[in-house]
Amino acid sequence: MTAELVRGQNHPLSQARLEIRVSAGTPVVAAAALSDETGRIHGVEWVAHPGAPTQPGLEVSRQAAADHRLAVDLDALPEAVHRVGVLLALPTGGAGPVRFGAVAAPFVAVTGLDGGEIASYTLTGLDSESAVVALELYRRQGAWKVRAVGQGYAGGLAELLTDQGLPQARQLAGNIDEAVSQGLARSVQAPPPRTADGDRSRRTAAPALGPDQGGTAPQPGPVPPMSPYGGQTPGGPGQSGPQPSAYPGAAPDPSSVTQPSAPAAGGPIDYSHPGRQNTAPPPPPPTAPPAAPGQPAQPVAGDATGWSMEERLYNQVWGMFEDLARTTAAYRSAVDFAESRMDKEIEQVLSDPRSRIGGQGDAAREAARARHAQLVAQAREALDRDLSQLTAEVGVVEPALPPAYARWDNPVWHAYRPPMEIPMALRLGDLHLPEADRIRIPMLVRLPLERGLWIDSGRTGSSDGSFADSHALGRLAMDTAVAHAARLLAVYPAGEFTVHVIDPAGSGAQPLAPLVQSGVLAAPPALGAAGVADVLGRLTQRVDLVQMAVRGGAADSLPPGFDTSQQLLIVNDFPHGFDDRAVNQLRYLADEGPAFGVHLMMVADREESSGYGPLLDPLWRSLLRLTAVPDDHLADPWVGHAWTYEPSLVPTGSQVLQQVLSQVAAARTKYM
């Protein structure tokens, strides 16, 4: 039976090998600190953190995530260790929350290797703290116990580690922040918090321990879905109804407006605005017949809550992504448990001289291997069952996706027409795991882009060598950048997205031909140092102007004829042709540009650019790294799996890109 602890309460531990599971409403950093009987940490080597995830008897996650699994082997800890503190901290330097009081209460559980909970603790009552000691495993009179601590520190990890007597506390906190920043640069951004009251009944993976984004304290049962509009219903800040059309004369949807009810006699007056929607998004329409008893439900495209089919499909894709991440994590955990159990059983056999040799020892070893095979087979059976359901769901969802979410080979592009509204998100490629290679999850990012993109033109760690030629990789990276830029142009209304290109040496002329020949670029690609300086100067000046107007409350006072469209800058062959001033301008655009309508897409080889040293590190960390060939460098925001990313490219020989760009150019001409 699970012991639900409150602050200060303890509970005995009967097992030496444990898992500590953390579920939070936002990505958090998880670490574990070893200390002596007085609670003092002797050195940096006594702390397991994302920069040094393994220590004797400890293993923690390598990045910030909403969910964590920490492994602890109490028997493998050094003799001088009497306490193990589980530390949680909010990542610094990003756009996320800066205090635990602004997020859902983190939930921590101590479990055995079989998954059974021993003790759990919900960290309530936090406010300004940005780092907290959640739990403490401690040794008392030869026995281990767990204590719920919940002690927070507003000064972050540096203050926490200093309070525990670590002399190099600030240096170690900086190293942890650096490791986390590098991890965030490779992670897929989690969907914004959702607040819908409806429930999307998932039928595949096991539910999470708690909410994936926001919400209340974790409770057993399915994760409640939430609207992807950042804690508000569609319509933006201060408006809870459906987003109005950007074009005058468009009639509102009568079904999306809730009229106020007449006040009852003597009752309170309803002051709500008659044009605002204050209810949760409607549940998806029941378009599929109920499943037969004992049979899995048939998947349906749009089987998620949302105000529109686009939003329902967006939520459904993220649900599939999370389901595959969690069901794979459950399978891997089961396999790890089976292997550890077999190792322990064989170790017990070998430790007894009477059964070490002879038929009795061989029989015990064979029995241990048989139990291992049985556990793995059971885990694989459960995984295959979930994968079959997900495969069926992908089969109905993929053909129903709109152009912004669809692959380039989807027939929906052949019926393409320039849109009248900006979509919620954009597809940048596909993600898959080795246990489910046949399932491809669309990688969707919200619009407008919150981070720039870095298309790596260098050799990747998992490349099979077929693109060993640096020129071929560079060409493929530019093809990827052009495909992404064309998709952005296609999903924005006419005149609301502008693309600039910097190609100092002209090496990208051939891949850029579709953009140049169709006339969708703002100007021909900039060449040479003079062209680089001109484009960067104009875009940084634009960011400065919009920034001053917005912060000064004079957004309506921009100069007449000012281009208010979203701007995308494609930079090829960096750092050739860039001086220190140009590099600083790029860093400025990467940091400040997205908030004021200027986005960066860099095509560069990280290794070649390393000559600039630490000057470029903030730039790389602020961009989302993508590759031109499949590579397992991206991580999900739930359990941190390494996902293989495949870029969204136009099929060889297809004319769909030229057809789409020609329609974009024609619509832009009419708009102007």
C-alpha positions as CSV (number, residue, x, y, z in Angstrom):
1,M,0.0,0.0,0.0
2,T,1.3,3.4,-0.9
3,A,2.2,5.8,1.8
4,E,1.0,9.4,0.9
5,L,3.4,11.6,2.8
6,V,3.0,15.1,4.1
7,R,5.9,17.5,4.7
8,G,8.2,16.1,7.4
9,Q,6.7,12.6,7.5
10,N,8.9,9.6,6.9
11,H,8.4,6.0,5.8
12,P,10.7,2.9,5.9
13,L,12.2,1.5,2.7
14,S,12.4,-2.3,2.4
15,Q,14.2,-2.3,-1.0
16,A,17.7,-1.2,-2.0
17,R,17.1,-0.6,-5.7
18,L,14.5,2.1,-6.2
19,E,13.1,4.5,-8.8
20,I,12.1,8.0,-8.0
21,R,9.5,9.3,-10.4
22,V,8.8,13.0,-10.8
23,S,5.8,14.5,-12.5
24,A,5.5,18.3,-12.8
25,G,3.4,20.7,-14.8
26,T,6.3,22.1,-16.6
27,P,9.9,21.0,-17.6
28,V,12.0,20.9,-14.4
29,V,15.6,19.9,-13.7
30,A,16.1,16.9,-11.5
31,A,19.2,16.2,-9.6
32,A,20.3,14.1,-6.6
33,A,22.8,15.1,-3.9
34,L,24.7,12.8,-1.6
35,S,25.6,14.0,1.8
36,D,27.0,12.7,5.1
37,E,25.2,12.2,8.4
38,T,25.3,16.0,9.1
39,G,23.7,16.8,5.7
40,R,26.9,18.2,4.2
41,I,27.8,17.7,0.5
42,H,31.6,17.0,0.3
43,G,32.2,18.0,-3.3
44,V,30.7,18.3,-6.8
45,E,31.3,14.6,-7.4
46,W,28.6,14.0,-4.8
47,V,25.9,15.5,-7.0
48,A,24.3,13.8,-10.0
49,H,22.8,16.3,-12.4
50,P,22.2,16.7,-16.2
51,G,25.9,17.5,-16.8
52,A,27.0,14.4,-14.8
53,P,24.0,12.2,-14.8
54,T,25.6,9.1,-13.2
55,Q,27.3,8.8,-9.8
56,P,27.9,5.6,-7.7
57,G,24.4,4.3,-6.9
58,L,22.7,7.2,-8.8
59,E,21.4,8.0,-12.2
60,V,19.3,11.1,-13.2
61,S,17.9,12.5,-16.4
62,R,20.1,14.3,-18.8
63,Q,17.8,17.2,-19.5
64,A,14.9,19.2,-18.2
65,A,11.5,17.5,-18.7
66,A,8.0,17.4,-17.2
67,D,8.5,13.8,-16.1
68,H,11.7,12.1,-14.7
69,R,12.8,8.7,-13.5
70,L,15.8,8.7,-11.1
71,A,17.5,5.3,-10.4
72,V,18.9,4.8,-6.9
73,D,20.8,1.7,-5.6
74,L,21.3,2.2,-1.9
75,D,23.7,-0.7,-1.6
76,A,26.0,0.9,-4.2
77,L,26.3,4.2,-2.4
78,P,29.7,5.1,-0.8
79,E,30.0,4.2,2.8
80,A,30.3,7.8,3.9
81,V,26.9,8.7,2.4
82,H,24.0,8.8,4.8
83,R,21.5,10.9,2.9
84,V,20.3,11.2,-0.7
85,G,18.4,14.4,-1.5
86,V,16.2,14.7,-4.6
87,L,16.5,18.2,-5.9
88,L,14.1,19.9,-8.4
89,A,14.7,23.3,-10.0
90,L,13.1,25.4,-12.8
91,P,15.4,26.0,-15.8
92,T,16.9,29.4,-16.0
93,G,17.4,31.7,-18.9
94,G,14.3,30.6,-20.8
95,A,10.7,31.8,-21.3
96,G,9.3,29.4,-18.8
97,P,8.1,30.0,-15.3
98,V,10.6,31.3,-12.7
99,R,8.9,30.1,-9.5
100,F,7.1,27.0,-8.4
101,G,4.1,28.9,-7.2
102,A,3.2,29.6,-10.9
103,V,3.0,25.9,-11.9
104,A,1.2,22.8,-10.8
105,A,2.4,21.2,-7.6
106,P,5.2,18.7,-8.5
107,F,4.4,15.1,-7.6
108,V,7.2,12.7,-6.4
109,A,6.9,8.9,-5.9
110,V,9.4,6.3,-4.7
111,T,8.7,3.0,-6.4
112,G,10.3,-0.4,-6.6
113,L,11.7,-1.8,-9.8
114,D,8.4,-3.5,-10.4
115,G,6.7,-0.2,-10.5
116,G,4.8,-0.5,-7.2
117,E,4.6,2.7,-5.3
118,I,6.2,2.7,-1.8
119,A,5.7,6.4,-0.9
120,S,4.5,9.5,-2.6
121,Y,4.5,13.2,-1.9
122,T,2.9,16.3,-3.5
123,L,4.9,19.5,-3.0
124,T,2.1,21.9,-2.1
125,G,2.5,25.4,-0.7
126,L,5.4,26.5,-2.9
127,D,5.5,30.2,-3.9
128,S,8.6,32.1,-4.9
129,E,10.9,29.1,-4.7
130,S,12.8,28.2,-7.9
131,A,14.6,25.2,-6.4
132,V,13.4,22.7,-3.8
133,V,14.6,19.6,-2.0
134,A,11.6,17.3,-2.6
135,L,12.6,14.1,-0.9
136,E,15.4,12.8,1.2
137,L,16.5,9.1,1.6
138,Y,18.4,8.8,4.8
139,R,20.1,6.0,6.8
140,R,19.2,5.6,10.4
141,Q,20.6,2.7,12.5
142,G,21.5,0.7,9.4
143,A,18.0,1.0,7.8
144,W,16.9,3.4,5.1
145,K,13.9,5.6,5.2
146,V,12.3,8.3,3.0
147,R,11.3,11.7,4.3
148,A,9.1,14.3,2.5
149,V,11.1,17.6,2.8
150,G,9.6,20.2,0.4
151,Q,12.2,22.9,1.4
152,G,12.4,25.5,-1.3
153,Y,14.9,28.2,-2.2
154,A,14.1,31.5,-4.0
155,G,17.8,31.8,-5.0
156,G,17.7,28.6,-7.1
157,L,20.2,25.8,-7.1
158,A,23.1,28.0,-6.1
159,E,21.4,28.9,-2.8
160,L,20.2,25.3,-2.2
161,L,23.7,23.8,-2.7
162,T,25.3,26.6,-0.6
163,D,22.9,25.8,2.2
164,Q,24.0,22.2,2.1
165,G,27.7,23.2,2.6
166,L,29.0,22.7,-0.9
167,P,31.9,25.2,-1.4
168,Q,31.6,25.2,-5.2
169,A,27.9,25.7,-5.1
170,R,27.6,28.7,-7.6
171,Q,30.1,27.1,-10.0
172,L,28.2,23.8,-10.0
173,A,24.8,25.6,-10.4
174,G,26.2,27.4,-13.5
175,N,27.4,24.1,-14.9
176,I,24.0,22.6,-14.4
177,D,22.3,25.6,-16.1
178,E,24.7,25.2,-19.0
179,A,24.0,21.5,-19.4
180,V,20.2,22.1,-19.2
181,S,20.4,24.9,-21.8
182,Q,22.2,22.5,-24.2
183,G,19.5,20.0,-23.5
184,L,16.7,22.4,-24.1
185,A,18.2,23.3,-27.5
186,R,17.6,19.7,-28.6
187,S,14.2,19.2,-27.1
188,V,10.8,19.4,-28.8
189,Q,8.9,22.2,-27.2
190,A,5.9,21.1,-25.2
191,P,2.5,22.3,-26.3
192,P,1.3,25.3,-24.4
193,P,-0.8,24.7,-21.2
194,R,-4.4,23.7,-21.9
195,T,-7.4,24.4,-19.7
196,A,-10.3,22.7,-21.4
197,D,-12.7,20.9,-19.1
198,G,-13.3,18.1,-21.7
199,D,-11.5,14.8,-21.7
200,R,-9.9,13.0,-24.6
201,S,-10.1,9.4,-23.9
202,R,-6.9,7.8,-25.0
203,R,-7.0,4.1,-25.7
204,T,-3.3,3.2,-25.9
205,A,-0.6,4.1,-23.5
206,A,-0.9,4.0,-19.7
207,P,-1.9,7.3,-18.2
208,A,0.7,9.6,-16.7
209,L,1.3,10.0,-13.0
210,G,0.1,13.6,-13.2
211,P,-0.8,16.4,-15.6
212,D,1.6,16.9,-18.4
213,Q,1.1,20.7,-18.6
214,G,-0.4,22.7,-15.8
215,G,-3.6,21.7,-14.0
216,T,-4.0,20.5,-10.4
217,A,-1.9,18.2,-8.4
218,P,-1.4,14.8,-10.0
219,Q,-4.0,12.2,-9.3
220,P,-4.4,8.7,-10.6
221,G,-6.3,8.4,-13.9
222,P,-6.1,9.9,-17.4
223,V,-4.4,13.2,-18.0
224,P,-7.0,15.9,-18.6
225,P,-6.6,17.6,-22.0
226,M,-6.2,21.3,-22.1
227,S,-6.6,23.9,-24.8
228,P,-3.4,24.8,-26.6
229,Y,-4.1,28.6,-26.3
230,G,-1.8,29.2,-23.4
231,G,-4.3,29.0,-20.6
232,Q,-7.0,31.0,-22.5
233,T,-9.6,29.9,-24.8
234,P,-9.0,31.0,-28.4
235,G,-9.1,34.7,-28.9
236,G,-6.1,36.1,-27.1
237,P,-5.6,37.9,-23.9
238,G,-8.7,39.3,-22.4
239,Q,-11.0,37.6,-24.9
240,S,-12.3,34.1,-24.2
241,G,-14.4,33.6,-27.3
242,P,-13.4,32.4,-30.8
243,Q,-10.8,34.4,-32.5
244,P,-12.4,37.0,-34.9
245,S,-11.6,37.0,-38.5
246,A,-8.8,39.3,-39.6
247,Y,-10.8,40.4,-42.6
248,P,-13.7,42.9,-42.3
249,G,-17.2,41.8,-43.2
250,A,-16.7,38.2,-42.1
251,A,-19.7,37.0,-40.2
252,P,-19.2,35.4,-36.8
253,D,-20.1,31.8,-36.3
254,P,-23.4,31.9,-34.5
255,S,-22.7,28.5,-32.9
256,S,-19.6,29.9,-31.2
257,V,-21.3,32.6,-29.2
258,T,-22.9,31.9,-25.9
259,Q,-25.8,34.3,-25.0
260,P,-26.2,35.4,-21.4
261,S,-29.1,33.9,-19.6
262,A,-31.8,36.2,-18.2
263,P,-31.3,36.8,-14.5
264,A,-33.8,35.1,-12.2
265,A,-36.0,37.1,-10.1
266,G,-34.0,38.5,-7.3
267,G,-30.9,36.8,-8.6
268,P,-27.5,38.4,-9.5
269,I,-27.2,40.3,-12.7
270,D,-25.0,38.6,-15.4
271,Y,-22.4,41.1,-16.5
272,S,-20.7,38.8,-19.0
273,H,-20.2,40.1,-22.5
274,P,-22.7,38.6,-24.9
275,G,-20.0,38.0,-27.5
276,R,-17.7,36.0,-25.3
277,Q,-17.5,32.2,-24.9
278,N,-16.9,31.2,-21.3
279,T,-17.3,27.5,-21.6
280,A,-14.8,24.8,-22.5
281,P,-14.3,23.7,-26.1
282,P,-17.0,21.2,-27.3
283,P,-16.1,17.5,-27.3
284,P,-15.4,15.9,-30.6
285,P,-18.4,14.8,-32.5
286,P,-19.2,11.0,-32.2
287,T,-18.4,10.0,-35.8
288,A,-17.4,6.4,-35.1
289,P,-19.7,3.6,-34.1
290,P,-19.1,2.2,-30.6
291,A,-16.6,-0.7,-30.4
292,A,-17.8,-4.2,-29.9
293,P,-17.3,-5.7,-26.4
294,G,-13.7,-6.8,-25.9
295,Q,-12.5,-5.0,-29.1
296,P,-10.5,-1.7,-29.1
297,A,-12.3,1.4,-30.2
298,Q,-11.8,2.4,-33.8
299,P,-9.7,5.5,-34.2
300,V,-11.3,8.7,-35.7
301,A,-9.5,11.7,-37.1
302,G,-10.1,14.7,-34.8
303,D,-10.8,12.5,-31.8
304,A,-9.8,15.3,-29.3
305,T,-11.3,18.4,-27.8
306,G,-11.1,21.7,-29.6
307,W,-13.0,24.5,-31.1
308,S,-12.3,23.5,-34.7
309,M,-11.2,20.4,-36.6
310,E,-7.7,22.0,-36.9
311,E,-7.4,22.3,-33.2
312,R,-8.8,18.8,-32.6
313,L,-6.2,17.3,-35.0
314,Y,-3.5,19.4,-33.3
315,N,-4.4,18.0,-29.9
316,Q,-4.8,14.5,-31.3
317,V,-1.3,14.6,-32.8
318,W,0.2,15.7,-29.5
319,G,-1.8,13.0,-27.7
320,M,-0.3,10.4,-30.1
321,F,3.2,11.8,-29.5
322,E,2.7,11.6,-25.7
323,D,1.2,8.1,-25.9
324,L,4.1,6.7,-27.8
325,A,6.6,8.4,-25.5
326,R,5.0,7.0,-22.4
327,T,4.2,3.5,-23.7
328,T,7.8,3.1,-24.9
329,A,9.0,4.3,-21.5
330,A,6.9,1.7,-19.8
331,Y,8.3,-1.0,-22.1
332,R,11.9,0.1,-21.5
333,S,11.3,0.2,-17.7
334,A,9.9,-3.3,-17.8
335,V,12.8,-4.6,-19.8
336,D,15.3,-2.9,-17.4
337,F,13.5,-4.5,-14.4
338,A,13.6,-7.9,-16.0
339,E,17.3,-7.6,-16.6
340,S,18.1,-6.3,-13.1
341,R,16.0,-9.1,-11.6
342,M,17.8,-11.7,-13.7
343,D,21.2,-10.3,-12.7
344,K,20.2,-10.3,-9.0
345,E,19.0,-13.9,-9.2
346,I,22.2,-15.1,-11.0
347,E,24.3,-13.1,-8.5
348,Q,22.6,-14.9,-5.6
349,V,23.3,-18.2,-7.2
350,L,26.9,-17.4,-7.7
351,S,27.3,-16.1,-4.2
352,D,26.5,-19.6,-2.8
353,P,29.5,-21.9,-3.2
354,R,27.2,-24.9,-2.9
355,S,25.2,-23.9,-6.0
356,R,28.0,-22.2,-8.0
357,I,28.9,-25.2,-10.0
358,G,27.1,-28.4,-11.0
359,G,23.6,-29.0,-12.2
360,Q,21.8,-27.0,-9.4
361,G,23.6,-23.8,-10.4
362,D,22.9,-24.4,-14.1
363,A,19.3,-25.0,-13.4
364,A,19.0,-21.8,-11.3
365,R,20.6,-19.8,-14.1
366,E,18.3,-21.2,-16.7
367,A,15.3,-20.5,-14.5
368,A,16.4,-16.9,-14.1
369,R,16.9,-16.5,-17.9
370,A,13.5,-18.1,-18.5
371,R,11.8,-15.6,-16.1
372,H,13.6,-12.8,-17.8
373,A,12.4,-13.9,-21.2
374,Q,8.8,-14.3,-19.9
375,L,8.8,-10.7,-18.5
376,V,10.3,-9.2,-21.7
377,A,7.7,-11.1,-23.8
378,Q,4.9,-9.8,-21.6
379,A,6.2,-6.2,-21.9
380,R,6.6,-6.6,-25.7
381,E,3.0,-7.9,-26.0
382,A,1.7,-4.9,-24.2
383,L,3.8,-2.6,-26.3
384,D,2.7,-4.3,-29.6
385,R,-0.9,-3.9,-28.5
386,D,-0.5,-0.2,-27.9
387,L,1.5,0.2,-31.1
388,S,-1.2,-1.5,-33.1
389,Q,-3.8,1.0,-31.8
390,L,-1.4,3.9,-32.5
391,T,-0.7,2.6,-36.0
392,A,-4.4,2.5,-36.8
393,E,-4.8,6.0,-35.4
394,V,-1.9,7.4,-37.6
395,G,-3.6,5.7,-40.6
396,V,-6.8,7.8,-40.2
397,V,-5.2,11.0,-38.9
398,E,-2.5,11.4,-41.6
399,P,-4.8,11.7,-44.6
400,A,-7.1,14.1,-42.7
401,L,-4.4,16.7,-41.9
402,P,-4.6,20.2,-43.4
403,P,-1.7,21.5,-45.5
404,A,0.1,23.1,-42.5
405,Y,0.2,19.7,-40.8
406,A,0.5,17.4,-43.9
407,R,3.6,15.9,-45.6
408,W,4.5,17.2,-49.0
409,D,3.3,14.0,-50.6
410,N,-0.2,14.4,-49.1
411,P,-2.8,14.9,-51.9
412,V,-4.2,17.9,-49.9
413,W,-1.4,20.0,-51.4
414,H,-2.8,19.4,-54.9
415,A,-6.0,21.3,-53.9
416,Y,-4.0,24.0,-52.2
417,R,-5.4,27.6,-52.1
418,P,-3.8,30.5,-50.1
419,P,-5.4,30.6,-46.7
420,M,-7.4,33.4,-45.2
421,E,-6.2,32.8,-41.6
422,I,-2.9,31.7,-39.9
423,P,-3.0,28.1,-38.8
424,M,-2.2,27.0,-35.2
425,A,0.9,25.1,-36.1
426,L,3.3,24.0,-38.8
427,R,4.8,20.6,-39.6
428,L,8.6,20.5,-39.7
429,G,9.1,16.8,-40.1
430,D,8.5,13.4,-38.5
431,L,9.6,11.7,-35.3
432,H,9.9,8.0,-34.5
433,L,11.5,5.7,-32.0
434,P,13.4,2.4,-32.6
435,E,10.8,0.3,-30.9
436,A,8.1,1.7,-33.2
437,D,9.9,2.4,-36.5
438,R,6.8,2.1,-38.5
439,I,5.0,4.9,-36.6
440,R,5.8,8.4,-37.7
441,I,4.5,11.2,-35.5
442,P,4.2,14.7,-37.1
443,M,6.5,17.2,-35.5
444,L,4.3,20.3,-35.1
445,V,5.5,23.6,-33.8
446,R,3.2,26.5,-32.9
447,L,2.9,29.6,-35.0
448,P,4.2,32.2,-35.0
449,L,7.5,30.5,-34.3
450,E,8.8,31.0,-30.8
451,R,12.3,29.9,-31.7
452,G,14.5,30.2,-34.7
453,L,15.6,27.1,-36.7
454,W,19.2,25.9,-37.2
455,I,19.5,23.5,-40.2
456,D,22.7,21.6,-39.5
457,S,24.7,21.1,-42.7
458,G,27.4,19.0,-41.0
459,R,27.8,15.3,-40.6
460,T,25.4,14.0,-37.9
461,G,26.2,11.3,-35.3
462,S,23.8,8.7,-36.7
463,S,24.5,9.3,-40.4
464,D,25.1,6.1,-42.3
465,G,27.8,7.8,-44.4
466,S,25.7,8.1,-47.6
467,F,26.0,11.9,-47.3
468,A,29.7,12.0,-46.3
469,D,30.4,14.6,-49.0
470,S,30.2,18.0,-47.3
471,H,28.9,19.6,-50.5
472,A,26.1,17.1,-50.7
473,L,25.1,17.7,-47.1
474,G,25.2,21.5,-47.6
475,R,22.9,21.1,-50.7
476,L,20.5,18.9,-48.8
477,A,20.4,21.3,-45.8
478,M,19.5,24.2,-48.2
479,D,16.8,22.0,-49.8
480,T,15.4,21.4,-46.3
481,A,15.5,25.1,-45.5
482,V,13.7,26.0,-48.8
483,A,11.0,23.4,-48.1
484,H,10.4,24.8,-44.6
485,A,10.4,28.4,-45.9
486,A,7.9,27.4,-48.7
487,R,5.6,25.8,-46.2
488,L,5.7,28.9,-44.0
489,L,4.9,31.1,-47.1
490,A,2.1,28.7,-48.0
491,V,0.3,28.6,-44.7
492,Y,0.2,32.3,-44.0
493,P,-2.3,34.6,-45.7
494,A,-1.1,36.6,-48.7
495,G,1.2,39.4,-47.7
496,E,1.5,38.3,-44.1
497,F,4.9,36.5,-44.4
498,T,8.1,37.9,-46.0
499,V,11.3,35.9,-46.6
500,H,14.8,37.4,-46.9
501,V,17.9,35.4,-47.8
502,I,21.6,36.0,-47.1
503,D,23.9,33.9,-49.3
504,P,27.3,35.6,-49.1
505,A,29.2,33.4,-51.5
506,G,26.2,32.5,-53.7
507,S,26.6,28.8,-52.9
508,G,22.9,28.2,-52.4
509,A,21.8,29.5,-55.8
510,Q,20.6,26.2,-57.1
511,P,18.5,25.1,-54.0
512,L,17.1,28.7,-53.7
513,A,15.9,28.7,-57.4
514,P,12.3,27.8,-56.6
515,L,12.0,30.8,-54.2
516,V,13.8,33.2,-56.6
517,Q,12.1,32.1,-59.8
518,S,8.6,32.2,-58.2
519,G,9.1,35.8,-57.0
520,V,8.1,35.2,-53.4
521,L,11.3,36.6,-51.9
522,A,11.3,40.2,-50.7
523,A,14.5,40.8,-52.7
524,P,17.2,38.7,-54.4
525,P,19.5,36.8,-52.1
526,A,22.1,39.2,-50.5
527,L,25.6,38.5,-51.6
528,G,29.0,39.5,-50.1
529,A,29.8,41.4,-46.9
530,A,27.9,44.5,-48.1
531,G,24.7,42.5,-48.7
532,V,25.0,40.8,-45.3
533,A,25.4,44.2,-43.6
534,D,22.4,45.7,-45.5
535,V,19.9,43.0,-44.7
536,L,21.0,42.6,-41.0
537,G,20.9,46.3,-40.5
538,R,17.4,46.7,-41.9
539,L,16.0,43.8,-39.8
540,T,17.7,44.8,-36.5
541,Q,16.3,48.3,-37.1
542,R,12.9,46.9,-37.7
543,V,13.0,44.9,-34.4
544,D,14.2,48.1,-32.6
545,L,11.4,50.1,-34.0
546,V,8.6,47.6,-33.3
547,Q,10.1,47.0,-29.8
548,M,10.0,50.6,-28.9
549,A,6.5,51.0,-30.3
550,V,5.1,48.1,-28.4
551,R,6.9,48.8,-25.1
552,G,5.9,52.5,-25.4
553,G,2.2,51.7,-26.0
554,A,2.3,53.3,-29.4
555,A,2.0,50.2,-31.6
556,D,-0.5,52.1,-33.9
557,S,2.1,54.9,-34.5
558,L,4.4,53.0,-36.8
559,P,5.4,54.8,-40.0
560,P,2.9,54.8,-42.9
561,G,3.5,51.8,-45.2
562,F,5.4,49.9,-42.5
563,D,5.5,46.2,-43.4
564,T,3.7,44.5,-40.5
565,S,4.1,41.0,-41.8
566,Q,6.1,38.2,-40.2
567,Q,9.7,38.2,-41.4
568,L,12.0,35.2,-42.0
569,L,15.7,35.5,-42.6
570,I,17.5,32.5,-44.2
571,V,21.2,32.6,-43.6
572,N,23.3,30.2,-45.7
573,D,26.9,29.1,-45.3
574,F,27.4,30.8,-42.0
575,P,30.0,32.1,-40.8
576,H,31.5,32.9,-44.2
577,G,31.1,36.6,-44.9
578,F,30.2,37.6,-41.3
579,D,32.3,39.8,-39.1
580,D,31.9,40.3,-35.4
581,R,29.2,43.0,-35.8
582,A,27.1,40.8,-38.1
583,V,27.4,37.9,-35.6
584,N,26.2,40.1,-32.8
585,Q,23.3,41.2,-35.0
586,L,22.4,37.6,-35.6
587,R,22.4,36.9,-31.9
588,Y,20.2,39.9,-31.3
589,L,17.7,38.7,-34.0
590,A,17.7,35.2,-32.5
591,D,17.0,36.5,-28.9
592,E,14.6,39.5,-29.6
593,G,13.3,38.9,-33.1
594,P,10.6,36.2,-32.5
595,A,8.7,38.4,-30.0
596,F,8.6,41.2,-32.6
597,G,7.9,39.3,-35.8
598,V,11.4,38.5,-37.1
599,H,12.5,34.8,-37.3
600,L,15.9,33.3,-38.1
601,M,16.6,30.1,-40.1
602,M,20.4,29.4,-40.2
603,V,22.0,26.8,-42.5
604,A,25.4,26.1,-41.0
605,D,27.9,23.4,-39.9
606,R,28.3,23.6,-36.2
607,E,31.8,22.2,-36.3
608,E,33.0,24.7,-38.9
609,S,31.4,27.5,-36.9
610,S,33.1,26.5,-33.7
611,G,36.0,28.9,-34.5
612,Y,34.0,31.7,-33.0
613,G,34.1,29.9,-29.7
614,P,31.8,30.9,-26.8
615,L,30.6,33.9,-28.8
616,L,28.1,31.8,-30.6
617,D,27.0,29.5,-27.8
618,P,24.0,31.6,-26.9
619,L,23.0,31.7,-30.5
620,W,23.0,27.9,-31.0
621,R,21.1,27.4,-27.7
622,S,18.4,29.8,-28.7
623,L,17.7,27.9,-32.0
624,L,16.0,24.6,-32.6
625,R,18.4,22.2,-34.2
626,L,17.1,20.3,-37.2
627,T,19.0,18.0,-39.6
628,A,18.9,17.4,-43.3
629,V,19.2,13.6,-42.8
630,P,17.6,11.4,-40.2
631,D,19.2,11.8,-36.8
632,D,18.3,10.9,-33.2
633,H,19.0,14.3,-31.6
634,L,15.6,15.5,-30.4
635,A,13.9,14.8,-27.1
636,D,10.3,14.8,-26.0
637,P,9.2,17.0,-23.1
638,W,7.7,14.1,-21.0
639,V,10.3,11.4,-20.5
640,G,13.2,12.6,-22.6
641,H,13.5,9.8,-25.2
642,A,16.0,10.4,-28.0
643,W,13.7,10.6,-31.1
644,T,14.9,10.2,-34.7
645,Y,14.0,13.3,-36.7
646,E,13.3,13.1,-40.4
647,P,12.9,16.4,-42.3
648,S,9.8,17.2,-44.4
649,L,11.2,17.2,-47.9
650,V,9.5,17.5,-51.3
651,P,9.4,14.1,-53.1
652,T,12.0,13.7,-55.9
653,G,10.5,14.7,-59.2
654,S,7.4,16.3,-57.7
655,Q,6.2,19.7,-58.9
656,V,4.1,20.4,-55.8
657,L,6.6,23.0,-54.5
658,Q,6.6,25.0,-57.7
659,Q,2.8,24.9,-57.9
660,V,2.3,26.0,-54.3
661,L,4.8,28.9,-54.7
662,S,3.2,30.1,-57.9
663,Q,-0.1,30.3,-56.1
664,V,1.5,32.2,-53.2
665,A,3.1,34.6,-55.7
666,A,-0.2,35.2,-57.5
667,A,-2.1,35.7,-54.3
668,R,0.6,38.2,-53.1
669,T,0.2,40.2,-56.4
670,K,-3.6,40.4,-55.9
671,Y,-3.0,41.5,-52.3
672,M,-0.7,44.3,-53.2
